[in-house]
Amino acid sequence: MQYREILDQLRTHVASLFQAHKDERFVYHNLHHTEQVVENAVRIANHYQLSDRDFFIVMAASWFHDMGYLFDCTQHEVRGESIAAQFLAEKEVDKDTIALVGGCIMATKMPQSPVGLLQQIVCDADLFHLGSDSFKERNKLMRKEVAAFCNKEIDKNDWRIKTIALFKAHHYHTDFCQQLLNDKKAQNLAEMENKLISPAEGGTTAVSTTGKTKKGEEPKRGVETMFRISSTNHQRLSDMADNKAHIMISTNSIILSVILSLLLRKLEDNPHLIIPTLLLLIVCVVTMVFSILATRPSIPEGVFTPADIEDKKVNLLFFGNFYRMSLSDYQSGMLKMMDDRDFLYGSLIKDVYSQGVVLGRKYRLLRVAYNVFMFGIVAAVLAFIVASAIVM
């Protein structure tokens, strides 16, 4: 099955349908939105390294998922599935694949209830913007579109209430989107809640969905979001560093095994290869040492004193500072920290700083490992070439 060729034809077909049934009221559910969903689906699908057939299913569903809006806004998923099935059948796509594409389209119906990874990818791609920087712009377009079809202006506050309800009912289904988008989605939700207007107070005070005043809440939310995002980013960078170190260790382990099993046996018959071989051996060992040092954990004593709590010197958010303490001592310290705003935020600052220090050490050692490997491999190869040329 020529999936790539069919996708190219599919893309052209969808664009022509949008052009033929163009409606100026569709400022949200238009070709641009569909292209964005497809782009999001490609990003998610590439993360999971789907097979060609599964990738085709996700892409086809993403292209057709909102086509039904052009014909029936109330049952657009059903119409979209029908349009997709008709087109794919004409391209002689097998019935099982067509059924899976239709299942992915129907899974986007609210409330979303996807079954399996492929449906989860399409659903997350469709509402990807809820956890992105483009949410505000997309939300305004959606409100404008609904107003155009209802022929009446929609109150901003009423729209926020409905959108907040959507946010709280929605969750991303794939691990990839949860890690990538949940923080920004929470930030977008917090901003909407802070802008929500209480009708009883004449539209002047930001309140929560329970009607309680949130005076001074926005800075607090911003600080907490900052700490959460910083900690998450540091964790991702740490994971990246560990993966890079693992690549170096694995690569040089293979080279070392080749050297020890093959080259060393031939040095007696080829003495001119002794120096290049030793050079390569040293390069691999040094690279492995620095890579291992980059991932080698260092653990503090794991004990704190009551004086440390009183002076607010200990960071109770890091396990290395309390893993040898009793539960009662740790619980007592945590309660004191949670009751003291300065102590709490000071601990968060220390935690972020400590993560940064550890990351700095990891990346410095990794840079040394990569430099040794890069320049060492070049030097070793040149040494082998020179040695071989001398013999010849």
N, C-alpha and C positions, 0 to 999 in steps of 0.2 A: 504493500500500500504506500503510495507516494504522499505521505502526510504533509510534507512541506509544500508541495505543489497545490494540494487541496486548500491548505491554509491561505496561500496567496490568492487563490480564486475566491475563497470565503471572505477575505478582507475586502476585496473589490466589490463583491456582492452586497455586503453589509453597507459599505459606503454609498453604493448606488441606491439602496433602499432608503437610507436617511435623506438622500438628495431628492428622491422621487416623492417622498411623503414629508417634505420639510414643513415644519410648523414653528413659527416664531415663538410660540409659547413655551416650547421645550428648551428652556435656557439651562436646565440641568441634565435631563435625560436626552442627551444628544450624542452625536458622533464623538465629540471631545471626551465626554464622560466614558463612553465605551472604550475608547483608546486608552484612557487612564486605567480602567479596570484591567484591560489586557496587559498593559505595562506592569501593573501590580502583580497580576497572575504569573507573568514571566519571572518576575523577581522571586516570588515564593516558590514556584515550580523548580527553578534552577537551584534553589537551596536544597530541595529534597531530591535532586538529580533523578527526575522521572524518566521512565522509558519513553521512546518515541510515541507509542500509542497513547500512554497516559498523558503526555504533554499535549498531544493533539486534542484529546478529550477536554482538557482544561481550557485550552485556547479556544476551541470551537464554542464551548459553553460561555466563555467570557465575551466572545463577539456577539452571541445571540441573546444573552441573558435579559436585555432590556428592549429587544426589537419589538416585543408585543405592545409597548407603549404607543407605537405608531398606528395601531389598529384597535386596541382595547385596553384602556388604562386600568380597568377594574380587574381584568384577568390577564395581565400582560405576561406573566410567567407561562401560562398555558399556551398563549399565542406564540410566544418566543420559542417554546419547545416544538410547536407545530411547524413553525417556519424553519427551524434548524433541521428537523427530521426530513422535511421535504427537500431541502437543499442537499443534505448529505446523502439521501437516497438517490438523487439524480447523479451524484458523484460515485455511486456504487460502493459506498461505505457499508460495512456489514451491520446487521441489525443490532448486535450486541453493543457495538461501539455507539450507534445512534441512541440506544436506550440509556447508556451511561452519560452521554452528553445531555440528554433530556433530564436525567436525574440531577445532574449538577445545576441545570437551570432552575428546576423546581425547588431545589434546596435553598435558593436565595429568597424564597417567599418568606415574609415576616410573619411570626418570629422564625428566625432561621433554625433549622434542625438538620444539619448535614450529617450524612452517614458515610464514613470513610474519608481518607485523605483527600481525594480528588474533589469531593463536594466541599470539604472544609477549605480548600485552597480558593475555590471560586467564591465562596461566601466571604472569606476574609478579604479577597481582592475587591469585592463589590463595596464593602464598607471600610476599606483601607484608610479613607480620608478622616475617619473619626479620630484616629490617633496620629494625625499628621499636621503639619503647619498650614496646610491648605483648607483645614476644616472650616474656618470662619467664612472664607470666600465661597466654598461649596454650600455651606448652610444657608447663606444669603440667597444664592441662586435657587436652592430648593424651595425656600419660602416664596420667592418671586414667582416660581413656576406654579406652585399650588395656588397662589393668589390669582394668577392669570386664568387658570382653569375654573376657579370658583367665582370669578368675576367680582371679587371683593378684597379689600385690604385685610391682611391678617395682623392682628396685634402682636408686637414683638414679644411682649411678656407671655402671651398665650403660646406663641411658637417656642419660646425657651422652655416652658413647662413640658411641652410635648417632646422636645428634643432631649431634655434631661431624663425623661421617662425612657426614651429610646436608649440612651447611654447606659442607664442602670439595668435595663433588660438585656442589653447586648454584651457579648463577650467574644473575644477572638478565639478561634478554635485550634489553630495551628500553634505549635510551640514557637515557631519562628516569629509570627506576628505578635504573640504575647510578649516575647522578650523585646521586640523592636518597637511596639506601638503602645503598650499599656501605660507607660509613664506619661507620654504626651496626651494620651486619651484622658487620663486622670486630670492632667493640667487643663485640658479643654473643658472638662466637666466642671472643675472648680471655678473657672472663669465665668461660665454660664450661671452657676449657682450664685456667685457674687453679684452678678448683674440682675438677678431676678428681683422684680419689684413687688413690694407688698401693697396690694390695693387699699388696705385699711389705712396706710400711712401716706396716701396721696402720691405715691410713686416717687419717693425720695430716698428710701433706705434699701440697701441690698440685704436680702434675707435668704435663709436656706429654704428647702422645700417644706420644712415643718413650720415656717413662718417666723423663726427666731432671728433676731438681728445679728448680723455678722460684722459689726463695726470692728475694724482692726484685724479682720480675719485674713484679708488678702495678703498683707506682708508675711504673716505667719505661714500661710499656704505656700507662698513663693519661696520662703526659706526652706521649708520641708521638702518641696519639690527639687530645689537646688541640691540639697544633700542627697536625696534619693537618686537623682540623675548622675551626680558626681560619683557616688559609690558604684552605681551600675556601670558607668563608663570605665572606671578603674578596674572593675572585675572583668569586663570584656577585654581590656588591654592586657590584664594578667593572663587570661586564658590564651590570648593571641601569643604572648611571650612564651608560655609553656608549650604551645603547639610548634612554634618556631624552634625552640630548644629540642623538642622531640624529633623534629625533622633532621636537625644537625646530628643528634645522637644516632638515629637510625641510619642515616647516610654514611656516617663515618664508621659505624659498626660493620656495615657491609664491605666498605673499602678495606678495613682492617682484616676481616675474615679472608678476603681475596689475597691480601698481601701475605698473611701467615700461611695460608693453605697452598698458594701457587708460587708466588715470587721467591719466597725464602728458599724453597727447594732448588731453585735454578741459579742461585747466586754463586755456587761453586763452579758451575760451568760458564757463568756470565759475570765475572768479577766487576766488569765495568758498570754493572747495574746496582752495585752495593750502595753507592752514595745517593743516587736518585730514590732508591727504595727506602733507605733510612730517612731521607728527607720527607718522603710521603708518609712514612710511619709516624714521624714526629708531628707533622701537621695534623694528622688524624687524631692522635692522642691529645694534643694541646686543644684542638677544637672541642673534643668530647669533654675534656676537663672543664673548660669554661661554660659549655652548655649545661653540664651537670651542676656546676656552681650556681648557674642562673635559676635552676629549679630546686636547688637544695634548700629545704626549709630551715629556718632558725626560730627556735621557740624560747621565749623568756621564762623566767622562773615560775610564773603562774600563781604568784602570791601577792596580795596587797594587805595593807594594815589599816586599822581604823583612822590613823593619822592621815593616810593618803586620801581617805574619803572626806575627812574634815577639811583638808587643804585643797580638795578637788584636783588632785594630781594624777589620779589613776583613770584610765580609759576602760570602763567596764563593758564596752561594746566589742572589745577584742578578746577572744578566748585565751590568748596567751597570758593575759593578766589575771586570770581567775581560775584556770582549770584545776589547780590544786587546792582551791578553797572549798569549804563546805557549802552546801546549798543555803543554809540559814544565813551565813555571812554574806554570800553573794546576793541573796534576796534583800537583805537589809541595806546593802550598798546601793542596789538598783532602785529601791524605793526612795532613798534619800536623793538619788540623782534625778528621778522623775519628778520629785517635789521641788527641785531647784532648777529653774529655767537656765540660769547661767551655767550650772554644772552640766546640764543635759546638752546644751548647744556647744559647750566647751568640749565635751566628750565626742560629739559628732565632728567637730573641727579636728580634734586629735586623730580620730579614726580616718578621716579623709587624708590628712597629712601623712599618717603612717602608711596608708596604702600608696600614696605618691612616692614616699621614700623607698618602699619595697620595689615599686615599679621602676624607679630610677636605677636601682642596683641591678635589677633583672636585665633591663635594656642595655646598660653599660656592659655587662658581662656578655650579653648576646652579640653586641656590636663587635667586641673583641673576637668572639668565636667566629663570626661571619667574616671578619677581616682576615683572620689567620687562615681560615679555610679558602677564601677567595684568592689571596695572594700566594698562599702555600701551594694550592693546586696548580696555579700557573707556573710557579717556580719548579715544582716537581716535574710537570710535563716538559718544561724546557730542559730540565736536567736529563730526563730520559732521552730527549731528542739529541742533545749534545753528546751524551754517552754513546748512543747508537751511531752517531756520525763519526766519532773518533775511531771506533772499531772498524767502521767501513773504510 
